[in-house]
Amino acid sequence: MQVTWNQNKCCHTGVCVSSLPEVFKVEDDQFVIDTGKASEEEIKNVVYQCPAGALQVVNDKNKREA
């Protein structure tokens, strides 16, 4: 699973970082997404909670799910 982030849509509420800090984090002033640190279900739940829609799940066929 791949998760993309659109910095132009992000409103920086921190829902992702506070919900799954091992997956969504800021390192060296860069937003990092490490999908290997949680289950697909956990990650999808957080992506769907993004208030700005800045996070998107991309499935194996490269079609956006969220």
DSSP file (Angstrom, degrees, kcal/mol; ACC not computed):
  #  RESIDUE AA STRUCTURE BP1 BP2  ACC     N-H-->O    O-->H-N    N-H-->O    O-->H-N    TCO  KAPPA ALPHA  PHI   PSI    X-CA   Y-CA   Z-CA
    1    1 A M              0   0    0      0, 0.0     2,-0.4     0, 0.0    58,-0.1   0.000 360.0 360.0 360.0 142.3    0.0    0.0    0.0
    2    2 A Q  E     -A   58   0A   0     56,-1.7    56,-3.3    33,-0.0     2,-0.4  -0.960 360.0-161.6-121.7 140.5    1.1    3.5   -0.8
    3    3 A V  E     -A   57   0A   0     -2,-0.4     2,-0.3    54,-0.2    54,-0.2  -0.984   8.6-160.4-120.7 130.6   -0.1    6.7    0.9
    4    4 A T  E     -A   56   0A   0     52,-2.8    52,-2.2    -2,-0.4     2,-0.4  -0.765   3.0-151.9-107.8 157.9    0.4   10.1   -0.8
    5    5 A W  E     -A   55   0A   0     -2,-0.3     2,-0.8    50,-0.2    50,-0.2  -0.996   3.8-154.4-131.3 128.4    0.4   13.5    0.9
    6    6 A N    >>  -     0   0    0     48,-2.3     4,-1.5    -2,-0.4     3,-1.2  -0.878   4.6-167.1-103.6 103.8   -0.6   16.7   -0.8
    7    7 A Q  T 34 S+     0   0    0     -2,-0.8    -1,-0.1     1,-0.3    47,-0.1   0.759  85.6  61.5 -63.9 -24.0    1.1   19.5    1.0
    8    8 A N  T 34 S+     0   0    0      1,-0.2    -1,-0.3    -3,-0.1    46,-0.0   0.758 110.0  40.1 -73.9 -23.8   -1.1   22.1   -0.7
    9    9 A K  T <4 S+     0   0    0     -3,-1.2    -2,-0.2    45,-0.1    -1,-0.2   0.718  90.0 110.2 -91.2 -24.8   -4.2   20.6    0.8
   10   10 A C     <  -     0   0    0     -4,-1.5    -5,-0.0     1,-0.1    40,-0.0  -0.256  43.5-173.1 -61.0 131.5   -2.8   19.9    4.2
   11   11 A C        -     0   0    0      0, 0.0    -1,-0.1     0, 0.0    -4,-0.0   0.281  38.6-125.4-107.4   7.8   -4.2   22.2    7.0
   12   12 A H        +     0   0    0      1,-0.1    -2,-0.1     2,-0.0     0, 0.0   0.823  58.8 146.1  57.1  41.8   -1.7   20.8    9.6
   13   13 A T        -     0   0    0      1,-0.0    -1,-0.1     4,-0.0    -3,-0.0   0.720  56.0-132.1 -77.6 -20.9   -4.2   19.7   12.2
   14   14 A G     >  +     0   0    0      3,-0.0     4,-2.7     4,-0.0     5,-0.3   0.625  61.6 137.0  83.2  13.5   -2.0   16.8   13.2
   15   15 A V  H  > S+     0   0    0      1,-0.2     4,-1.9     2,-0.2     5,-0.2   0.927  76.4  44.7 -57.9 -45.0   -4.6   14.1   13.1
   16   16 A C  H  > S+     0   0    0      2,-0.2     4,-2.7     1,-0.2     8,-0.4   0.938 114.8  46.7 -66.0 -47.4   -2.3   11.7   11.3
   17   17 A V  H  4 S+     0   0    0      1,-0.2    -2,-0.2     2,-0.2    -1,-0.2   0.883 116.7  43.5 -65.4 -39.6    0.8   12.5   13.4
   18   18 A S  H  < S+     0   0    0     -4,-2.7    -1,-0.2     2,-0.2    -2,-0.2   0.808 117.1  46.6 -77.0 -27.9   -1.1   12.2   16.7
   19   19 A S  H  < S+     0   0    0     -4,-1.9    -2,-0.2    -5,-0.3    -3,-0.2   0.903 133.7   9.6 -80.7 -42.5   -3.0    9.1   15.7
   20   20 A L    >X  +     0   0    0     -4,-2.7     4,-2.8    -5,-0.2     3,-1.6  -0.602  67.1 167.5-137.4  73.4   -0.1    7.0   14.2
   21   21 A P  T 34 S+     0   0    0      0, 0.0    -1,-0.1     0, 0.0    -3,-0.1   0.724  77.6  60.5 -64.6 -20.4    3.2    8.8   15.0
   22   22 A E  T 34 S+     0   0    0      1,-0.1     3,-0.1    15,-0.1    15,-0.1   0.705 116.8  31.7 -77.5 -18.2    5.2    5.8   14.0
   23   23 A V  T <4 S+     0   0    0     -3,-1.6    11,-2.4     1,-0.3     2,-0.6   0.833 122.5  42.7-100.3 -49.9    3.7    6.0   10.5
   24   24 A F  E  < S+C   33   0B   0     -4,-2.8     2,-0.3    -8,-0.4    -1,-0.3  -0.896  78.2 137.5-106.8 116.4    3.2    9.8   10.0
   25   25 A K  E     -C   32   0B   0      7,-2.3     7,-3.7    -2,-0.6     2,-0.5  -0.970  50.0-118.0-153.2 164.8    6.0   12.0   11.2
   26   26 A V  E     +C   31   0B   0     -2,-0.3     2,-0.4     5,-0.2     5,-0.2  -0.953  32.0 175.9-110.7 122.8    8.2   15.0   10.5
   27   27 A E  E >  S-C   30   0B   0      3,-2.8     3,-1.6    -2,-0.5    -2,-0.0  -0.994  70.6 -10.9-128.8 126.9   11.9   14.3   10.2
   28   28 A D  T 3  S-     0   0    0     -2,-0.4    -1,-0.1     1,-0.3     3,-0.1   0.899 129.2 -55.8  51.5  44.7   14.4   17.0    9.2
   29   29 A D  T 3  S+     0   0    0      1,-0.2     2,-0.4    -3,-0.1    -1,-0.3   0.675 116.9 114.0  63.1  20.3   11.5   19.3    8.3
   30   30 A Q  E <  S-C   27   0B   0     -3,-1.6    -3,-2.8     2,-0.0     2,-0.5  -0.968  70.1-122.5-121.2 137.8   10.1   16.7    5.9
   31   31 A F  E     -C   26   0B   0     -2,-0.4     2,-0.4    -5,-0.2    -5,-0.2  -0.680  34.4-165.6 -78.1 125.4    6.8   14.9    6.2
   32   32 A V  E     -C   25   0B   0     -7,-3.7    -7,-2.3    -2,-0.5     2,-0.5  -0.922  13.9-164.6-119.1 137.7    7.5   11.2    6.2
   33   33 A I  E     -C   24   0B   0     -2,-0.4     2,-0.7    -9,-0.2    -9,-0.2  -0.975   5.7-177.9-122.7 116.2    5.1    8.3    5.7
   34   34 A D    >   -     0   0    0    -11,-2.4     3,-1.6    -2,-0.5     4,-0.1  -0.841   2.5-178.7-114.9  92.1    6.3    4.8    6.7
   35   35 A T  G >  S+     0   0    0     -2,-0.7     3,-0.8     1,-0.3    -1,-0.1   0.572  73.3  74.4 -70.8  -7.8    3.5    2.4    5.9
   36   36 A G  G 3  S+     0   0    0      1,-0.2    -1,-0.3   -13,-0.1   -13,-0.1   0.501  82.9  69.9 -80.1  -3.1    5.5   -0.5    7.2
   37   37 A K  G <  S+     0   0    0     -3,-1.6     2,-0.3   -15,-0.1    -1,-0.2   0.390 105.2  22.6 -98.4   2.9    4.9    0.5   10.8
   38   38 A A  S <  S-     0   0    0     -3,-0.8     2,-0.1   -16,-0.1   -18,-0.0  -0.967  89.2 -83.1-157.5 167.9    1.2   -0.2   11.1
   39   39 A S     >  -     0   0    0     -2,-0.3     4,-2.4     1,-0.1     5,-0.2  -0.353  39.0-114.5 -74.5 158.1   -1.5   -2.4    9.5
   40   40 A E  H  > S+     0   0    0      1,-0.2     4,-2.9     2,-0.2     5,-0.2   0.893 117.7  54.0 -58.4 -39.7   -3.3   -1.3    6.3
   41   41 A E  H  > S+     0   0    0      2,-0.2     4,-2.2     1,-0.2    -1,-0.2   0.924 108.7  47.6 -62.5 -45.2   -6.5   -1.0    8.2
   42   42 A E  H  > S+     0   0    0      2,-0.2     4,-1.6     1,-0.2    -1,-0.2   0.922 114.4  46.8 -61.6 -44.3   -5.0    1.3   10.9
   43   43 A I  H  X S+     0   0    0     -4,-2.4     4,-2.7     1,-0.2    -2,-0.2   0.931 111.2  50.6 -65.8 -45.9   -3.4    3.5    8.2
   44   44 A K  H  X S+     0   0    0     -4,-2.9     4,-2.6     1,-0.2    -1,-0.2   0.897 106.8  55.8 -59.2 -40.6   -6.6    3.7    6.1
   45   45 A N  H  X S+     0   0    0     -4,-2.2     4,-0.6    -5,-0.2    -1,-0.2   0.901 111.3  43.4 -59.3 -41.0   -8.6    4.7    9.2
   46   46 A V  H >X S+     0   0    0     -4,-1.6     3,-0.8     2,-0.2     4,-0.5   0.907 111.6  53.6 -71.7 -41.9   -6.3    7.6    9.8
   47   47 A V  H >< S+     0   0    0     -4,-2.7     3,-1.4     1,-0.3     8,-0.3   0.918 107.3  51.7 -57.5 -43.9   -6.2    8.6    6.1
   48   48 A Y  H 3< S+     0   0    0     -4,-2.6    -1,-0.3     1,-0.3    -2,-0.2   0.695 105.1  57.8 -68.4 -18.3  -10.0    8.8    6.0
   49   49 A Q  H << S+     0   0    0     -3,-0.8    -1,-0.3    -4,-0.6    -2,-0.2   0.541  73.0 120.8 -87.2  -7.6   -9.9   11.0    9.1
   50   50 A C    X<  -     0   0    0     -3,-1.4     3,-0.6    -4,-0.5    -3,-0.0  -0.410  55.1-153.2 -60.8 116.9   -7.8   13.7    7.4
   51   51 A P  T 3  S+     0   0    0      0, 0.0    -1,-0.2     0, 0.0    -3,-0.0   0.756  91.5  42.3 -68.0 -23.6   -9.9   16.8    7.6
   52   52 A A  T 3  S-     0   0    0     -3,-0.0    -2,-0.1     0, 0.0    -3,-0.0   0.577 104.3-123.1 -97.6 -10.9   -8.4   18.4    4.5
   53   53 A G    <   +     0   0    0     -3,-0.6   -43,-0.1    -6,-0.2   -44,-0.1   0.755  67.8 137.0  73.2  23.8   -8.2   15.3    2.3
   54   54 A A        +     0   0    0    -45,-0.2   -48,-2.3   -49,-0.1     2,-0.4   0.725  54.0  69.9 -75.9 -22.2   -4.4   15.7    2.0
   55   55 A L  E     -A    5   0A   0     -8,-0.3     2,-0.4   -50,-0.2   -50,-0.2  -0.805  63.3-178.8 -99.4 138.4   -3.7   12.0    2.5
   56   56 A Q  E     -A    4   0A   0    -52,-2.2   -52,-2.8    -2,-0.4     2,-0.5  -0.997  22.3-137.3-136.2 139.7   -4.7    9.5   -0.1
   57   57 A V  E     -A    3   0A   0     -2,-0.4     8,-3.3   -54,-0.2     9,-0.8  -0.841  17.8-159.4 -93.5 132.2   -4.4    5.7   -0.3
   58   58 A V  E     -AB   2  64A   0    -56,-3.3   -56,-1.7    -2,-0.5     6,-0.2  -0.960  10.7-146.6-113.0 124.0   -3.2    4.4   -3.6
   59   59 A N    >   -     0   0    0      4,-2.3     3,-2.2    -2,-0.5     4,-0.1  -0.174  36.5 -85.9 -83.1-178.8   -3.9    0.7   -4.3
   60   60 A D  T 3  S+     0   0    0      1,-0.3    -1,-0.1     2,-0.1    -2,-0.0   0.720 128.3  56.4 -61.1 -22.8   -1.8   -1.7   -6.3
   61   61 A K  T 3  S-     0   0    0      2,-0.2    -1,-0.3     0, 0.0     3,-0.1   0.270 117.2-112.7 -92.9  11.2   -3.4   -0.6   -9.5
   62   62 A N  S <  S+     0   0    0     -3,-2.2     2,-0.4     1,-0.2    -2,-0.1   0.782  74.1 134.7  61.9  30.1   -2.4    3.0   -8.8
   63   63 A K        -     0   0    0     -4,-0.1    -4,-2.3     2,-0.0    -1,-0.2  -0.910  60.4-113.5-106.5 137.7   -6.0    4.1   -8.4
   64   64 A R  B     -B   58   0A   0     -2,-0.4    -6,-0.2    -6,-0.2    -8,-0.0  -0.469  26.4-173.8 -71.7 137.0   -6.8    6.3   -5.5
   65   65 A E              0   0    0     -8,-3.3    -1,-0.1    -2,-0.2    -7,-0.1   0.717 360.0 360.0 -99.3 -27.9   -9.0    4.8   -2.8
   66   66 A A              0   0    0     -9,-0.8    -8,-0.1   -13,-0.0   -11,-0.1   0.379 360.0 360.0-126.1 360.0   -9.6    7.8   -0.6
